[in-house]
Amino acid sequence: MPKRDSAKTSKSVAADSLVPEAMEKDAKFVSTIGRAFEILRAFKPGGGPLGNAELSAATQIPKATVSRLTHTLTALGYLNHIESSGKYEPSASILALGYCVLTNTRIRQFARDDMQLLANHAGATVGLASRDRLSMIYVSMVNGSPLRTMRHDVGTRVEIETSAIGRAFLAGITDEERAFFYQHFERRHGDAWPDLKARIEESLAQVRERGFCFVDGEWQKDTRAVAAPIVSPDSSTVMAINCVAPSFQIDAEVFEKDIGPRLAHMCTCLTPMMGA
């Protein structure tokens, strides 16, 4: 794949500066707004309602501040207050924000037919994902098997460093940007980082050599996947597409010799459309 100009910084890193420690360093940063979004991000799929104390622990925001923020977010309609427990849960109003993102991500529309064709050919799940902090978040998902053994939906997050789709993303960004993520991964994994970094570097080498990487059983046991990056012509946006299935369903050789090359070709063809 073509080498990107390191002078062109993509959107891939910019959003990660919006973390609590950056609030004190950026004079233009409105900390109240940042903290309000941290409250909303604290709610996780299947995690259930959260009280102010739990939100404070999750976000490291003082409880008194959390109380004011949850009150405000409830008044604006983004949180529901459960009277019986005194806890909060996200409201349907948040879906409007997410739907706006999905409808304006035009590559979803351009890629969907090709993704479905690959999913049907492989009898597997094919997903398109964008980065969200230190995770990849799926913005489109199609299935080629009526069994649908991979339970992924739009909005599902996966780790960057252990997933094929995350490593494909890392292959699409610059060395400088990648170093930023490596610093975070090292803090997260500690002594296990050197071995993990070596496996990531192997995946990056695979993308350089054949346009896709293959990851077997790392992100989730008994699951294997191939993935390839999509980089916009101006290098400002990096996304990735994967094809994933249970290990018992598709042999590794089929992934590497058939599905992977098809996926890499599809992503190459989609690249010009990233700027459309």
Helices and strands as residue ranges (DSSP letters): H 11-14, G 15-17, H 20-23, H 31-41, H 52-59, H 63-75, E 79-82, E 87-90, H 93-104, H 106-122, E 125-132, E 135-143, E 157-159, H 164-172, H 175-189, G 190-192, H 193-210, E 213-216, E 223-231, E 238-246, H 252-254, I 255-259, H 260-270, G 271-275
